[in-house]
Amino acid sequence: MGEIEAIRQRYEKTKKRLDLIKKMTGGKQEGAKDTKQTEISGFRVLMNPTAEYELNLMEEAITSLQERLTNFENSREIFPVLSEESMKVGMVLNDGLPTGFLFYVLE
């Protein structure tokens, strides 16, 4: 989480600097949006990302991880309630997230 705070601080400093430049130049802002993005083999590749863009990407990643963690915690709470020792259990995953259980009663 410390890395996100550092990015947030860089963003705030950059934003203040750009706002000052905008005031000094009468609203003209050159070179502020020079982030170039491409995709290679399913990966986003960014050249010269702005602090705002970097912050948004980090927040998206952390939100995704928090959602995954919540799903796993929920499945951990549900599992003991539904299962018995005489069962074989499988977990259904969708994009790496638990979405269901398969219970097989062993006789």
C-alpha positions as CSV (number, residue, x, y, z in Angstrom):
1,M,0.0,0.0,0.0
2,G,3.0,2.3,0.5
3,E,3.6,2.3,-3.3
4,I,0.1,3.5,-3.9
5,E,0.6,6.4,-1.5
6,A,3.8,7.3,-3.2
7,I,2.1,7.3,-6.6
8,R,-0.8,9.3,-5.2
9,Q,1.7,11.9,-3.8
10,R,3.4,12.1,-7.3
11,Y,0.0,12.6,-8.9
12,E,-0.9,15.4,-6.5
13,K,2.4,17.2,-7.1
14,T,2.1,16.7,-10.8
15,K,-1.5,18.0,-10.8
16,K,-0.5,21.1,-8.8
17,R,2.4,21.7,-11.2
18,L,0.2,21.3,-14.3
19,D,-2.5,23.6,-12.8
20,L,0.2,26.2,-12.2
21,I,1.5,25.9,-15.7
22,K,-2.1,26.1,-17.0
23,K,-2.7,29.4,-15.1
24,M,0.6,30.8,-16.3
25,T,0.0,30.0,-19.9
26,G,-3.6,31.1,-20.0
27,G,-5.0,27.5,-20.1
28,K,-2.7,26.0,-22.7
29,Q,-1.2,22.7,-21.5
30,E,1.5,21.2,-23.7
31,G,2.9,17.8,-23.3
32,A,0.7,16.8,-20.3
33,K,-1.0,13.9,-22.0
34,D,1.9,12.0,-23.7
35,T,1.1,8.5,-22.4
36,K,1.4,6.0,-25.3
37,Q,-0.3,2.6,-24.8
38,T,-0.1,-0.6,-26.8
39,E,-0.9,-4.2,-26.2
40,I,1.6,-7.1,-26.7
41,S,0.5,-10.7,-26.0
42,G,-2.3,-9.6,-23.8
43,F,-0.2,-7.2,-21.7
44,R,-0.7,-3.4,-21.7
45,V,2.6,-1.6,-22.4
46,L,2.7,2.1,-21.4
47,M,5.3,4.6,-22.4
48,N,5.6,7.7,-20.2
49,P,2.5,7.1,-18.2
50,T,1.2,10.1,-16.3
51,A,1.0,9.9,-12.5
52,E,-2.8,10.0,-12.8
53,Y,-2.8,7.1,-15.2
54,E,-0.4,5.1,-13.0
55,L,-2.5,5.7,-9.9
56,N,-5.6,4.6,-11.7
57,L,-3.9,1.3,-12.8
58,M,-2.7,0.6,-9.3
59,E,-6.1,1.3,-7.8
60,E,-7.7,-1.1,-10.4
61,A,-5.2,-3.8,-9.5
62,I,-5.8,-3.5,-5.8
63,T,-9.6,-3.4,-6.2
64,S,-9.3,-6.6,-8.2
65,L,-7.1,-8.3,-5.6
66,Q,-9.5,-7.2,-2.8
67,E,-12.5,-8.7,-4.7
68,R,-10.6,-12.0,-5.1
69,L,-9.7,-12.0,-1.4
70,T,-13.3,-11.4,-0.4
71,N,-14.5,-14.2,-2.7
72,F,-12.0,-16.7,-1.1
73,E,-12.9,-15.5,2.4
74,N,-16.6,-16.1,1.6
75,S,-15.9,-19.5,0.3
76,R,-13.9,-20.4,3.4
77,E,-16.9,-19.4,5.6
78,I,-19.4,-21.3,3.5
79,F,-17.4,-24.5,3.1
80,P,-17.5,-25.9,6.7
81,V,-21.3,-25.3,6.9
82,L,-22.0,-27.3,3.8
83,S,-19.5,-30.1,3.9
84,E,-19.2,-33.4,5.9
85,E,-16.4,-35.8,6.4
86,S,-17.9,-38.4,4.1
87,M,-17.9,-36.0,1.1
88,K,-15.5,-35.3,-1.7
89,V,-15.4,-31.6,-2.5
90,G,-14.5,-29.7,-5.6
91,M,-14.4,-25.9,-6.1
92,V,-15.5,-24.2,-9.3
93,L,-13.3,-21.4,-10.4
94,N,-14.1,-18.7,-13.0
95,D,-11.1,-16.5,-13.9
96,G,-9.4,-17.7,-10.8
97,L,-12.3,-16.8,-8.5
98,P,-14.4,-19.3,-6.6
99,T,-17.9,-19.4,-7.9
100,G,-19.2,-22.6,-6.6
101,F,-18.7,-25.9,-4.9
102,L,-19.2,-29.5,-6.1
103,F,-20.1,-31.9,-3.3
104,Y,-19.9,-35.7,-3.8
105,V,-21.3,-38.0,-1.1
106,L,-19.1,-41.0,-0.6
107,E,-20.9,-44.2,0.3
